[in-house]
Structure formats: structure tokens, C-alpha cells
Amino acid sequence: MSISRGAERGIVLLASPAAALRRRWGKGLGGRFLIHEVADRAGLEDGLARLRPSVVFLDLALPELGGLGSVPAVHRLNPSAKIVLLAGAPNGRQAVFALVAGAQGYCSRSIGPSLIRKATEVVQGGEIWVGRQVVRHLLKHLTSLTKGRQGDAAAPSPTRFAFLAPRESEIALLVGVGANNKEIAARLSITEATVKAHLTSIFRKLRVSDRLRLALFVTQHRAGPPRAARRDLALAMSRALRAPGPVRAEGLRRRRTLRKLSL
């Protein structure tokens, strides 16, 4: 294992058995983050517990990891860490399982240095890092989950909204229809820093980890017809998801695709 010094923007842990991959990823982070490298599960667990990294890039090929099934146990070692899983042959179905297991991102092991840096910034901001091919699978999974819970009107979970202050409820509902921080700030005449502070409180009170899961929670429990709820979820996903590289430049087209899929 090794540690490289960088700017005080948090520690990023790179976990992979391939030293060449760790070096390549580290090139994108050097000078901006403290980098800690490990090559096996023992090193991963030690680094998580001792260094408390803010972001972890976890190669699914890590020795003794045990695949996706081990992600929840790894996350419990440092619940505040944002885990991005890297796969040799990424696919949409596995990506959905990764996000459900608690990962904050999922991408290919071949990701380049510049995108590693961008992925780090995105997940540190509480958003999700996935590729375009994942969106269809994720939307299908989440909309089916929403439909499955529509008849559960007596479930107690909506009462969690009672723990939110009035301003927090407003912000949660705006996230649920796809508004970003800048739009929320303008709508409510507050600063973006205030929006971020409220979101931190909302995540804690509703026991969700990021904007995507907040949007899902709000969509599941909002009033309105199922079709409208699915449209809101699609729009919220298009804003909450941050796709790698060129895909982000096609945001408008991706939002149109998501809206079409939701109908």
C-alpha cells in the first residue's frame, strides 16, 4: 500500500490488485487529494477504518472481496465513505445491484485519469456516477419498485416527512421533481449553501444517502396518479445522475429519453 500527498480535499482510497490501474487513477487525483492505495481486502478494511477516506474506488476484482455481496459489509466500516465500484465488464444489471447495495457509483476499470477526478467530485457532492447504459436498467428497476409500493397506502414510512421542518419539506419536494440546488435556491430565495445544509439534514432525517434516493422516496410517497409520479421520477433521475464524460454533454437528449421511457 502507499499514500500520496495532495491538497486537503479528503482522502481517496484506490483499491485494486493491479498496480498499473492504481497508478493511472492516481494521476487524475494527484495534487488535489490525498491518495491511499491498497491491493487486497485486508488493506481495504484497514484503510477504511484507520484513514476514514471520503471516496473509495473499489475494483470488484480485489482479492477476497467476494463480489457485490460484500459491498454492504465494506460500507459499514465507514458509512460516510462514497464507494464507486469498478468492473472489468460493466453491465446495467450489475450497476443496479451495486447502487441498491449502497454504492455511490459504478463504472469500468478502464476509466481514465480525468474522469476519475470528475467522478470523485461528483460523488463528494452527494450525486451518483454511472454510465449512460445504466440509466435504462435503473429506471426500469425503480419504476417497478414504485408501482409495487403504490398500494401500500397504510405503510408508516411517509410519516417520516413529519420530521422535516417546513423549509426542508419544500426542498425535498423540489428535489423530487428534479430541481437542482441552483434552481431550488432561486425558487426559495436562499443561497445554494443553505440548500446544501438543508439537504444534509433531510438525508439524515429520511435515512437516505443521496439525491437519487431522496427523489425516489419523494416520488413513492407523493400524491398524484402513477403516470405522473413516474414522469417525476424520470426527470429527477436525469438531474440526480451524473454520467461520465461525453454522456454529460448529452444531458438534454438523455432527459428526453428518460421522459419517453417513463410514459
MIDOSE-1310 file (N, C-alpha, C; in nm, 2 decimals, decimal comma, always signed):
residues 263
msis	+0,08/-0,12/+0,00/+0,00/+0,00/+0,00/+0,09/+0,12/+0,00; +0,03/+0,24/-0,04/+0,11/+0,36/-0,04/+0,02/+0,48/-0,03; +0,07/+0,59/+0,02/+0,00/+0,71/+0,04/+0,07/+0,82/-0,04; -0,01/+0,90/-0,12/+0,05/+1,01/-0,19/-0,02/+1,14/-0,13
rgae	+0,06/+1,24/-0,11/+0,01/+1,36/-0,05/-0,05/+1,46/-0,16; -0,15/+1,52/-0,12/-0,22/+1,62/-0,21/-0,29/+1,73/-0,13; -0,37/+1,80/-0,20/-0,44/+1,91/-0,13/-0,54/+1,85/-0,03; -0,58/+1,93/+0,07/-0,67/+1,88/+0,17/-0,82/+1,88/+0,12
rgiv	-0,85/+1,79/+0,03/-0,98/+1,78/-0,02/-1,04/+1,64/+0,02; -0,98/+1,58/+0,11/-1,02/+1,45/+0,16/-0,93/+1,34/+0,11; -0,94/+1,23/+0,17/-0,86/+1,11/+0,13/-0,94/+1,03/+0,03; -0,88/+0,98/-0,08/-0,94/+0,89/-0,18/-0,86/+0,76/-0,17
llas	-0,93/+0,65/-0,15/-0,87/+0,52/-0,14/-0,89/+0,45/-0,27; -0,78/+0,40/-0,33/-0,78/+0,33/-0,45/-0,75/+0,18/-0,42; -0,85/+0,09/-0,44/-0,84/-0,05/-0,40/-0,85/-0,13/-0,53; -0,73/-0,19/-0,57/-0,73/-0,27/-0,69/-0,60/-0,36/-0,68
paaa	-0,61/-0,49/-0,73/-0,49/-0,57/-0,73/-0,39/-0,53/-0,84; -0,43/-0,44/-0,93/-0,35/-0,40/-1,04/-0,28/-0,27/-1,01; -0,15/-0,28/-0,99/-0,07/-0,15/-0,96/-0,08/-0,05/-1,07; -0,08/-0,10/-1,20/-0,09/-0,01/-1,31/-0,22/+0,07/-1,31
lrrr	-0,33/+0,00/-1,28/-0,46/+0,07/-1,27/-0,45/+0,18/-1,16; -0,40/+0,14/-1,04/-0,40/+0,24/-0,93/-0,31/+0,36/-0,97; -0,20/+0,34/-1,04/-0,12/+0,45/-1,08/-0,19/+0,54/-1,18; -0,27/+0,48/-1,27/-0,34/+0,56/-1,37/-0,45/+0,64/-1,31
wgkg	-0,52/+0,58/-1,22/-0,63/+0,65/-1,15/-0,57/+0,76/-1,06; -0,45/+0,73/-1,00/-0,39/+0,83/-0,91/-0,34/+0,96/-0,99; -0,31/+0,94/-1,12/-0,27/+1,06/-1,20/-0,38/+1,16/-1,20; -0,50/+1,12/-1,20/-0,61/+1,21/-1,21/-0,64/+1,28/-1,08
lggr	-0,59/+1,23/-0,97/-0,62/+1,29/-0,84/-0,50/+1,36/-0,77; -0,38/+1,33/-0,82/-0,26/+1,39/-0,76/-0,26/+1,54/-0,76; -0,22/+1,59/-0,64/-0,21/+1,73/-0,62/-0,34/+1,79/-0,57; -0,45/+1,71/-0,58/-0,58/+1,77/-0,53/-0,64/+1,69/-0,41
flih	-0,60/+1,56/-0,40/-0,65/+1,48/-0,30/-0,53/+1,40/-0,23; -0,55/+1,35/-0,11/-0,46/+1,26/-0,05/-0,50/+1,12/-0,10; -0,41/+1,04/-0,15/-0,43/+0,92/-0,22/-0,37/+0,80/-0,13; -0,46/+0,70/-0,11/-0,41/+0,58/-0,04/-0,44/+0,46/-0,13
evad	-0,34/+0,38/-0,15/-0,36/+0,26/-0,24/-0,35/+0,13/-0,16; -0,44/+0,04/-0,19/-0,43/-0,09/-0,13/-0,45/-0,20/-0,24; -0,41/-0,32/-0,22/-0,41/-0,42/-0,32/-0,49/-0,55/-0,28; -0,55/-0,55/-0,16/-0,63/-0,66/-0,11/-0,73/-0,62/-0,01
ragl	-0,82/-0,71/+0,03/-0,93/-0,67/+0,12/-0,88/-0,63/+0,25; -0,77/-0,70/+0,30/-0,72/-0,66/+0,43/-0,68/-0,52/+0,44; -0,61/-0,48/+0,33/-0,57/-0,34/+0,32/-0,68/-0,24/+0,31; -0,79/-0,28/+0,24/-0,91/-0,20/+0,22/-0,97/-0,18/+0,36
edgl	-0,99/-0,29/+0,43/-1,06/-0,27/+0,56/-0,98/-0,19/+0,66; -0,84/-0,21/+0,65/-0,76/-0,12/+0,74/-0,77/+0,02/+0,70; -0,76/+0,05/+0,57/-0,77/+0,19/+0,53/-0,90/+0,26/+0,56; -1,01/+0,18/+0,54/-1,14/+0,24/+0,57/-1,15/+0,27/+0,72
arlr	-1,11/+0,19/+0,81/-1,12/+0,21/+0,95/-1,02/+0,31/+1,00; -0,90/+0,31/+0,95/-0,80/+0,40/+1,01/-0,79/+0,54/+0,95; -0,81/+0,55/+0,81/-0,79/+0,67/+0,75/-0,93/+0,75/+0,72; -1,04/+0,68/+0,73/-1,17/+0,74/+0,71/-1,17/+0,81/+0,57
psvv	-1,15/+0,75/+0,46/-1,15/+0,82/+0,33/-1,29/+0,87/+0,30; -1,29/+0,98/+0,22/-1,42/+1,03/+0,18/-1,47/+0,96/+0,05; -1,38/+0,91/-0,03/-1,42/+0,84/-0,15/-1,34/+0,71/-0,16; -1,40/+0,60/-0,21/-1,33/+0,48/-0,23/-1,36/+0,43/-0,37
fldl	-1,26/+0,41/-0,45/-1,27/+0,34/-0,58/-1,23/+0,19/-0,56; -1,33/+0,11/-0,57/-1,32/-0,03/-0,53/-1,33/-0,12/-0,65; -1,22/-0,18/-0,69/-1,22/-0,28/-0,80/-1,28/-0,41/-0,76; -1,39/-0,45/-0,83/-1,46/-0,58/-0,80/-1,37/-0,70/-0,81
alpe	-1,25/-0,68/-0,87/-1,15/-0,79/-0,88/-1,06/-0,80/-0,76; -1,08/-0,72/-0,66/-1,00/-0,72/-0,54/-1,00/-0,85/-0,48; -0,88/-0,91/-0,45/-0,87/-1,04/-0,38/-0,95/-1,05/-0,25; -1,03/-1,16/-0,24/-1,11/-1,19/-0,12/-1,22/-1,09/-0,10
lggl	-1,25/-1,01/-0,20/-1,37/-0,92/-0,18/-1,50/-0,99/-0,17; -1,52/-1,09/-0,26/-1,64/-1,16/-0,26/-1,75/-1,10/-0,35; -1,72/-1,01/-0,44/-1,81/-0,95/-0,53/-1,91/-0,85/-0,46; -2,02/-0,83/-0,53/-2,11/-0,72/-0,49/-2,17/-0,75/-0,35
gsvp	-2,18/-0,88/-0,32/-2,24/-0,92/-0,19/-2,17/-0,86/-0,07; -2,04/-0,83/-0,09/-1,96/-0,78/+0,02/-1,97/-0,63/+0,04; -2,03/-0,56/-0,06/-2,03/-0,41/-0,05/-2,10/-0,36/+0,07; -2,21/-0,41/+0,12/-2,27/-0,35/+0,24/-2,18/-0,37/+0,36
avhr	-2,11/-0,48/+0,37/-2,02/-0,50/+0,49/-1,90/-0,41/+0,48; -1,85/-0,38/+0,36/-1,74/-0,29/+0,34/-1,79/-0,15/+0,38; -1,91/-0,11/+0,33/-1,96/+0,02/+0,36/-1,98/+0,05/+0,51; -2,02/-0,06/+0,58/-2,04/-0,04/+0,73/-1,91/+0,00/+0,80
lnps	-1,79/-0,04/+0,74/-1,67/+0,00/+0,81/-1,65/+0,15/+0,81; -1,71/+0,22/+0,72/-1,70/+0,37/+0,71/-1,82/+0,42/+0,64; -1,94/+0,43/+0,70/-2,06/+0,46/+0,64/-2,06/+0,60/+0,56; -1,97/+0,69/+0,60/-1,97/+0,82/+0,54/-1,89/+0,81/+0,40
akiv	-1,82/+0,71/+0,38/-1,74/+0,70/+0,25/-1,83/+0,68/+0,13; -1,80/+0,74/+0,02/-1,87/+0,72/-0,10/-1,79/+0,62/-0,18; -1,86/+0,51/-0,21/-1,79/+0,39/-0,28/-1,83/+0,39/-0,42; -1,73/+0,39/-0,51/-1,75/+0,38/-0,65/-1,69/+0,24/-0,69
llag	-1,78/+0,16/-0,75/-1,73/+0,02/-0,79/-1,68/+0,02/-0,93; -1,57/-0,05/-0,96/-1,52/-0,06/-1,09/-1,52/-0,20/-1,14; -1,57/-0,23/-1,26/-1,59/-0,36/-1,31/-1,51/-0,38/-1,44; -1,46/-0,50/-1,46/-1,39/-0,53/-1,58/-1,48/-0,53/-1,70
apng	-1,60/-0,58/-1,69/-1,70/-0,58/-1,79/-1,83/-0,53/-1,74; -1,84/-0,40/-1,72/-1,96/-0,34/-1,66/-2,09/-0,37/-1,74; -2,20/-0,38/-1,67/-2,33/-0,40/-1,74/-2,44/-0,34/-1,65; -2,55/-0,30/-1,71/-2,65/-0,23/-1,65/-2,71/-0,30/-1,53
rqav	-2,73/-0,43/-1,54/-2,80/-0,51/-1,44/-2,71/-0,51/-1,31; -2,58/-0,53/-1,33/-2,49/-0,53/-1,21/-2,48/-0,39/-1,15; -2,49/-0,29/-1,23/-2,49/-0,15/-1,18/-2,61/-0,12/-1,09; -2,73/-0,17/-1,13/-2,84/-0,15/-1,04/-2,82/-0,22/-0,91
falv	-2,77/-0,34/-0,91/-2,74/-0,42/-0,78/-2,64/-0,34/-0,70; -2,54/-0,28/-0,77/-2,43/-0,20/-0,70/-2,49/-0,08/-0,62; -2,58/-0,01/-0,69/-2,64/+0,11/-0,63/-2,74/+0,07/-0,52; -2,81/-0,04/-0,54/-2,90/-0,09/-0,43/-2,82/-0,13/-0,31
agaq	-2,70/-0,19/-0,33/-2,61/-0,24/-0,22/-2,55/-0,12/-0,15; -2,56/+0,00/-0,20/-2,51/+0,12/-0,13/-2,40/+0,19/-0,19; -2,36/+0,15/-0,31/-2,25/+0,22/-0,39/-2,30/+0,35/-0,44; -2,21/+0,44/-0,45/-2,24/+0,58/-0,50/-2,21/+0,59/-0,65
gycs	-2,15/+0,49/-0,70/-2,11/+0,50/-0,84/-2,07/+0,36/-0,89; -2,07/+0,35/-1,03/-2,03/+0,22/-1,09/-1,98/+0,25/-1,23; -1,86/+0,20/-1,26/-1,81/+0,23/-1,40/-1,70/+0,13/-1,43; -1,64/+0,14/-1,55/-1,54/+0,05/-1,59/-1,40/+0,07/-1,53
rsig	-1,33/-0,04/-1,51/-1,19/-0,03/-1,46/-1,10/+0,05/-1,55; -1,14/+0,06/-1,67/-1,06/+0,13/-1,77/-1,08/+0,28/-1,77; -1,15/+0,33/-1,67/-1,18/+0,48/-1,66/-1,05/+0,56/-1,66; -1,04/+0,67/-1,73/-0,92/+0,75/-1,74/-0,90/+0,84/-1,62
psli	-0,78/+0,90/-1,61/-0,75/+0,99/-1,50/-0,84/+1,11/-1,49; -0,88/+1,17/-1,60/-0,96/+1,29/-1,59/-1,10/+1,26/-1,54; -1,15/+1,14/-1,58/-1,28/+1,10/-1,54/-1,28/+1,05/-1,39; -1,17/+1,00/-1,35/-1,16/+0,96/-1,20/-1,17/+1,09/-1,12
rkat	-1,11/+1,19/-1,16/-1,12/+1,32/-1,09/-1,26/+1,37/-1,09; -1,33/+1,37/-1,20/-1,46/+1,42/-1,21/-1,56/+1,33/-1,13; -1,54/+1,20/-1,13/-1,62/+1,11/-1,05/-1,61/+1,14/-0,91; -1,49/+1,16/-0,86/-1,46/+1,20/-0,72/-1,54/+1,32/-0,68
evvq	-1,53/+1,42/-0,76/-1,60/+1,55/-0,73/-1,75/+1,53/-0,73; -1,80/+1,45/-0,82/-1,95/+1,42/-0,83/-2,00/+1,35/-0,71; -1,93/+1,24/-0,67/-1,99/+1,16/-0,55/-1,96/+1,24/-0,42; -1,86/+1,32/-0,42/-1,84/+1,40/-0,30/-1,95/+1,50/-0,28
ggei	-2,01/+1,54/-0,39/-2,13/+1,63/-0,39/-2,26/+1,56/-0,36; -2,25/+1,43/-0,33/-2,37/+1,36/-0,30/-2,45/+1,31/-0,42; -2,39/+1,31/-0,53/-2,46/+1,26/-0,65/-2,41/+1,12/-0,69; -2,47/+1,07/-0,80/-2,44/+0,93/-0,85/-2,36/+0,94/-0,97
wvgr	-2,26/+0,85/-0,99/-2,17/+0,84/-1,10/-2,20/+0,71/-1,17; -2,27/+0,71/-1,29/-2,29/+0,59/-1,37/-2,29/+0,63/-1,51; -2,28/+0,53/-1,60/-2,27/+0,55/-1,74/-2,41/+0,55/-1,80; -2,42/+0,59/-1,93/-2,55/+0,61/-2,00/-2,62/+0,47/-2,01
qvvr	-2,54/+0,36/-2,02/-2,61/+0,23/-2,04/-2,68/+0,19/-1,92; -2,65/+0,25/-1,80/-2,71/+0,21/-1,68/-2,85/+0,27/-1,66; -2,88/+0,38/-1,72/-3,00/+0,46/-1,69/-3,12/+0,38/-1,72; -3,13/+0,31/-1,84/-3,25/+0,24/-1,87/-3,28/+0,13/-1,77
hllk	-3,17/+0,05/-1,73/-3,19/-0,05/-1,63/-3,23/+0,01/-1,49; -3,17/+0,12/-1,45/-3,20/+0,18/-1,32/-3,35/+0,23/-1,32; -3,39/+0,30/-1,43/-3,52/+0,35/-1,44/-3,63/+0,23/-1,43; -3,60/+0,13/-1,50/-3,69/+0,01/-1,50/-3,70/-0,05/-1,36
hlts	-3,59/-0,06/-1,29/-3,59/-0,11/-1,16/-3,67/-0,02/-1,06; -3,64/+0,11/-1,07/-3,70/+0,20/-0,97/-3,85/+0,22/-1,00; -3,89/+0,23/-1,13/-4,03/+0,24/-1,15/-4,11/+0,12/-1,12; -4,05/+0,00/-1,13/-4,12/-0,12/-1,09/-4,14/-0,12/-0,94
ltkg	-4,03/-0,08/-0,87/-4,04/-0,07/-0,72/-4,15/+0,03/-0,68; -4,16/+0,14/-0,75/-4,26/+0,24/-0,72/-4,40/+0,18/-0,74; -4,42/+0,11/-0,85/-4,55/+0,06/-0,88/-4,59/-0,05/-0,77; -4,48/-0,12/-0,73/-4,51/-0,23/-0,63/-4,55/-0,17/-0,50
rqgd	-4,52/-0,05/-0,47/-4,55/+0,01/-0,34/-4,67/+0,11/-0,34; -4,73/+0,12/-0,46/-4,84/+0,22/-0,47/-4,96/+0,18/-0,39; -4,98/+0,05/-0,37/-5,09/+0,00/-0,30/-5,07/+0,00/-0,15; -4,95/+0,03/-0,11/-4,92/+0,02/+0,04/-4,95/+0,15/+0,11
aaap	-5,07/+0,20/+0,10/-5,11/+0,33/+0,15/-5,10/+0,34/+0,30; -5,11/+0,22/+0,37/-5,11/+0,22/+0,51/-4,97/+0,21/+0,57; -4,87/+0,21/+0,49/-4,73/+0,19/+0,54/-4,69/+0,31/+0,62; -4,61/+0,30/+0,72/-4,58/+0,41/+0,81/-4,47/+0,50/+0,76
sptr	-4,39/+0,46/+0,65/-4,28/+0,54/+0,61/-4,31/+0,68/+0,57; -4,43/+0,71/+0,51/-4,45/+0,85/+0,47/-4,45/+0,95/+0,59; -4,48/+0,89/+0,71/-4,48/+0,98/+0,83/-4,34/+1,03/+0,86; -4,24/+0,98/+0,80/-4,10/+1,04/+0,82/-4,10/+1,18/+0,77
fafl	-4,19/+1,22/+0,68/-4,19/+1,36/+0,64/-4,22/+1,45/+0,76; -4,29/+1,40/+0,86/-4,33/+1,48/+0,98/-4,20/+1,53/+1,05; -4,09/+1,46/+1,03/-3,97/+1,50/+1,10/-3,90/+1,62/+1,03; -3,95/+1,65/+0,91/-3,89/+1,76/+0,83/-3,95/+1,90/+0,87
apre	-3,86/+2,00/+0,88/-3,91/+2,14/+0,90/-3,98/+2,18/+0,77; -4,06/+2,28/+0,78/-4,13/+2,33/+0,66/-4,04/+2,36/+0,54; -3,93/+2,43/+0,57/-3,84/+2,46/+0,46/-3,78/+2,33/+0,40; -3,75/+2,23/+0,49/-3,69/+2,11/+0,44/-3,79/+2,03/+0,35
seia	-3,92/+2,04/+0,39/-4,02/+1,97/+0,31/-4,03/+2,03/+0,17; -4,02/+2,16/+0,17/-4,02/+2,23/+0,04/-3,90/+2,19/-0,05; -3,79/+2,18/+0,01/-3,67/+2,14/-0,07/-3,68/+2,00/-0,11; -3,72/+1,91/-0,02/-3,74/+1,77/-0,06/-3,83/+1,75/-0,18
llvg	-3,94/+1,82/-0,18/-4,04/+1,81/-0,29/-3,98/+1,86/-0,42; -3,90/+1,97/-0,41/-3,84/+2,02/-0,53/-3,74/+1,93/-0,58; -3,66/+1,86/-0,50/-3,57/+1,76/-0,54/-3,65/+1,64/-0,61; -3,76/+1,61/-0,56/-3,85/+1,51/-0,61/-3,90/+1,53/-0,75
vgan	-3,90/+1,66/-0,79/-3,95/+1,69/-0,93/-3,83/+1,73/-1,02; -3,71/+1,71/-0,97/-3,59/+1,72/-1,05/-3,51/+1,85/-1,04; -3,55/+1,94/-0,95/-3,48/+2,07/-0,94/-3,34/+2,05/-0,88; -3,24/+2,12/-0,93/-3,10/+2,12/-0,88/-3,09/+2,23/-0,77
nkei	-2,97/+2,23/-0,71/-2,95/+2,32/-0,60/-2,97/+2,47/-0,64; -2,92/+2,50/-0,76/-2,93/+2,64/-0,81/-3,07/+2,68/-0,83; -3,15/+2,59/-0,89/-3,29/+2,62/-0,91/-3,37/+2,63/-0,78; -3,34/+2,54/-0,69/-3,41/+2,55/-0,56/-3,38/+2,68/-0,48
aarl	-3,25/+2,72/-0,49/-3,21/+2,84/-0,42/-3,29/+2,96/-0,48; -3,30/+2,96/-0,61/-3,37/+3,08/-0,68/-3,51/+3,07/-0,65; -3,57/+2,95/-0,64/-3,71/+2,94/-0,62/-3,75/+2,98/-0,48; -3,66/+2,95/-0,38/-3,69/+2,98/-0,24/-3,62/+3,11/-0,19
site	-3,55/+3,17/-0,28/-3,48/+3,30/-0,24/-3,38/+3,27/-0,12; -3,30/+3,17/-0,13/-3,20/+3,13/-0,04/-3,07/+3,10/-0,11; -2,96/+3,09/-0,04/-2,83/+3,06/-0,11/-2,82/+2,91/-0,13; -2,73/+2,87/-0,23/-2,70/+2,73/-0,26/-2,64/+2,66/-0,14
atvk	-2,56/+2,74/-0,06/-2,50/+2,68/+0,06/-2,61/+2,64/+0,16; -2,71/+2,72/+0,17/-2,83/+2,69/+0,26/-2,90/+2,57/+0,21; -2,92/+2,56/+0,08/-2,98/+2,44/+0,02/-2,90/+2,31/+0,06; -2,77/+2,32/+0,05/-2,69/+2,20/+0,08/-2,70/+2,17/+0,23
ahlt	-2,70/+2,27/+0,31/-2,72/+2,24/+0,46/-2,85/+2,17/+0,49; -2,96/+2,22/+0,42/-3,09/+2,16/+0,44/-3,09/+2,02/+0,39; -3,02/+1,99/+0,28/-3,02/+1,86/+0,22/-2,95/+1,76/+0,31; -2,84/+1,80/+0,38/-2,77/+1,72/+0,47/-2,87/+1,68/+0,58
sifr	-2,94/+1,77/+0,63/-3,04/+1,74/+0,74/-3,15/+1,65/+0,69; -3,20/+1,67/+0,56/-3,30/+1,59/+0,51/-3,26/+1,45/+0,49; -3,14/+1,43/+0,43/-3,08/+1,29/+0,42/-3,08/+1,22/+0,55; -3,04/+1,29/+0,65/-3,03/+1,22/+0,78/-3,17/+1,19/+0,84
klrv	-3,26/+1,28/+0,83/-3,39/+1,25/+0,89/-3,47/+1,14/+0,81; -3,46/+1,14/+0,68/-3,53/+1,04/+0,60/-3,45/+0,92/+0,58; -3,33/+0,91/+0,63/-3,24/+0,80/+0,62/-3,22/+0,76/+0,47; -3,19/+0,86/+0,39/-3,14/+0,83/+0,25/-3,00/+0,89/+0,23
sdrl	-2,93/+0,84/+0,14/-2,79/+0,87/+0,13/-2,76/+0,97/+0,02; -2,85/+1,00/-0,07/-2,82/+1,09/-0,18/-2,94/+1,14/-0,25; -2,93/+1,23/-0,35/-3,04/+1,30/-0,41/-3,13/+1,19/-0,49; -3,06/+1,10/-0,55/-3,14/+1,00/-0,63/-3,23/+0,92/-0,53
rlal	-3,19/+0,88/-0,42/-3,27/+0,80/-0,33/-3,38/+0,90/-0,26; -3,34/+1,02/-0,24/-3,44/+1,12/-0,19/-3,55/+1,14/-0,30; -3,51/+1,15/-0,42/-3,61/+1,17/-0,53/-3,70/+1,05/-0,54; -3,65/+0,93/-0,52/-3,73/+0,81/-0,52/-3,82/+0,81/-0,41
fvtq	-3,77/+0,84/-0,29/-3,86/+0,84/-0,17/-3,98/+0,94/-0,19; -3,94/+1,06/-0,23/-4,05/+1,16/-0,25/-4,15/+1,11/-0,35; -4,10/+1,06/-0,47/-4,19/+1,01/-0,57/-4,28/+0,90/-0,53; -4,23/+0,81/-0,45/-4,31/+0,70/-0,40/-4,42/+0,75/-0,31
hrag	-4,40/+0,85/-0,23/-4,50/+0,89/-0,13/-4,57/+1,02/-0,16; -4,56/+1,08/-0,28/-4,63/+1,20/-0,32/-4,77/+1,16/-0,37; -4,86/+1,26/-0,36/-4,99/+1,24/-0,41/-4,99/+1,25/-0,56; -5,08/+1,19/-0,63/-5,09/+1,21/-0,77/-5,10/+1,07/-0,84
ppra	-5,14/+1,07/-0,97/-5,15/+0,95/-1,05/-5,02/+0,88/-1,07; -5,01/+0,75/-1,09/-4,89/+0,67/-1,11/-4,81/+0,72/-1,23; -4,88/+0,76/-1,34/-4,80/+0,80/-1,46/-4,73/+0,93/-1,43; -4,79/+1,02/-1,36/-4,73/+1,15/-1,32/-4,61/+1,12/-1,23
arrd	-4,63/+1,03/-1,14/-4,52/+1,00/-1,05/-4,40/+0,94/-1,12; -4,42/+0,86/-1,22/-4,31/+0,80/-1,29/-4,24/+0,91/-1,38; -4,32/+1,00/-1,43/-4,26/+1,11/-1,51/-4,17/+1,20/-1,41; -4,22/+1,22/-1,29/-4,14/+1,30/-1,20/-4,01/+1,22/-1,16
lala	-4,02/+1,09/-1,15/-3,90/+1,01/-1,11/-3,80/+1,02/-1,23; -3,85/+1,01/-1,35/-3,76/+1,01/-1,46/-3,68/+1,14/-1,47; -3,76/+1,25/-1,45/-3,69/+1,38/-1,45/-3,59/+1,40/-1,34; -3,63/+1,35/-1,22/-3,54/+1,36/-1,10/-3,42/+1,28/-1,13
msra	-3,43/+1,16/-1,19/-3,31/+1,08/-1,22/-3,22/+1,15/-1,32; -3,28/+1,21/-1,42/-3,20/+1,28/-1,52/-3,11/+1,39/-1,46; -3,17/+1,45/-1,35/-3,09/+1,56/-1,28/-3,00/+1,50/-1,18; -3,04/+1,39/-1,11/-2,96/+1,34/-1,00/-2,84/+1,26/-1,05
lrap	-2,86/+1,19/-1,16/-2,75/+1,11/-1,22/-2,65/+1,20/-1,29; -2,52/+1,17/-1,26/-2,41/+1,24/-1,33/-2,34/+1,13/-1,41; -2,36/+1,13/-1,54/-2,29/+1,03/-1,63/-2,15/+1,07/-1,67; -2,06/+0,97/-1,69/-1,92/+1,00/-1,72/-1,90/+1,07/-1,85
gpvr	-1,81/+1,15/-1,86/-1,75/+1,21/-1,98/-1,85/+1,26/-2,08; -1,84/+1,21/-2,21/-1,93/+1,27/-2,31/-2,08/+1,26/-2,29; -2,11/+1,16/-2,20/-2,26/+1,14/-2,18/-2,32/+1,26/-2,11; -2,24/+1,33/-2,03/-2,29/+1,45/-1,96/-2,32/+1,56/-2,06
aegl	-2,24/+1,57/-2,17/-2,27/+1,67/-2,27/-2,40/+1,64/-2,35; -2,45/+1,52/-2,33/-2,57/+1,49/-2,40/-2,69/+1,49/-2,30; -2,68/+1,57/-2,20/-2,78/+1,57/-2,09/-2,92/+1,59/-2,14; -2,94/+1,69/-2,24/-3,08/+1,72/-2,29/-3,13/+1,59/-2,36
rrrr	-3,05/+1,53/-2,44/-3,10/+1,41/-2,51/-3,13/+1,30/-2,41; -3,05/+1,28/-2,31/-3,08/+1,18/-2,21/-3,20/+1,21/-2,13; -3,23/+1,34/-2,10/-3,35/+1,37/-2,03/-3,48/+1,34/-2,11; -3,47/+1,37/-2,25/-3,58/+1,34/-2,33/-3,60/+1,19/-2,34
tlrk	-3,49/+1,11/-2,34/-3,50/+0,96/-2,34/-3,57/+0,91/-2,22; -3,53/+0,97/-2,10/-3,59/+0,93/-1,98/-3,73/+0,96/-1,97; -3,77/+1,08/-2,02/-3,91/+1,11/-2,02/-3,99/+1,02/-2,11; -3,94/+0,98/-2,22/-4,00/+0,89/-2,31/-4,02/+0,75/-2,25
lsl	-3,92/+0,71/-2,18/-3,92/+0,58/-2,11/-4,02/+0,57/-2,00; -4,05/+0,69/-1,94/-4,14/+0,69/-1,83/-4,29/+0,69/-1,87; -4,32/+0,71/-1,99/-4,46/+0,72/-2,03/-4,52/+0,58/-2,05
